[in-house]
Amino acid sequence: MKASDVRGIIVPVVTPITDDDQVDHEGLRRAVRHVLAGGVHGVFALGGTGNFPSFTADERFAIARTVVEEVARRIALHIVPIAAVADVGLVVLGGGIGANGDLLLGPIRGLLERWLPYPPRVEVSSLGEAAVLTGALAIGLQTAQDNVFANRRAVAVL
């Protein structure tokens, strides 16, 4: 992902610390949930709130893992209701989510396997940011073709 690919509202997430100077991972999860529920397009940890240098490499890795797990949880929560009532064989992650697929695929797949008896396959689109537009164009083209050929058959029958 290039810096030019980053768009929308992206906010830093403060890393909460317990009274004994440990990372409060549950508090971090709540903070990520809170900002995502507010409609932001992305979050970033360990940058912009001034406490990055105070963490060890292991703590920084654990903080990043917690944020990725929480974002993956939110995505999986959107997939579960659909997969629970429809026979979904494949979920394709596109756009900004797909751009981070290498980080998110494992946690999303793991959650779906835990939550669903028959989880769908989850893959990343190769279309990147163009996934939504390409999908919309494909649906529009198919609808136009269906209408043209349906109208042509109706005229031929008359």
Stockholm file with secondary structure:
# STOCKHOLM 1.0

chainA/1-158         MKASDVRGIIVPVVTPITDDDQVDHEGLRRAVRHVLAGGVHGVFALGGTGNFPSFTADERFAIARTVVEEVARRIALHIVPIAAVADVGLVVLGGGIGANGDLLLGPIRGLLERWLPYPPRVEVSSLGEAAVLTGALAIGLQTAQDNVFANRRAVAVL
#=GR chainA/1-158 SS CCGGGCCSCEEEECCCBCTTSCBCHHHHHHHHHHHHHTTCSEEEESSSSSCGGGSCHHHHHHHHHHHHHHHHHHHHHHHHHHHHHSCCCEEEECHHHHHTHHHHHHHHHHHHHHHCSSCCEEEECTTGGGHHHHHHHHHHHHHHHHHHHHHHHHHHHC
#=GC SS_cons         CCGGGCCSCEEEECCCBCTTSCBCHHHHHHHHHHHHHTTCSEEEESSSSSCGGGSCHHHHHHHHHHHHHHHHHHHHHHHHHHHHHSCCCEEEECHHHHHTHHHHHHHHHHHHHHHCSSCCEEEECTTGGGHHHHHHHHHHHHHHHHHHHHHHHHHHHC
//
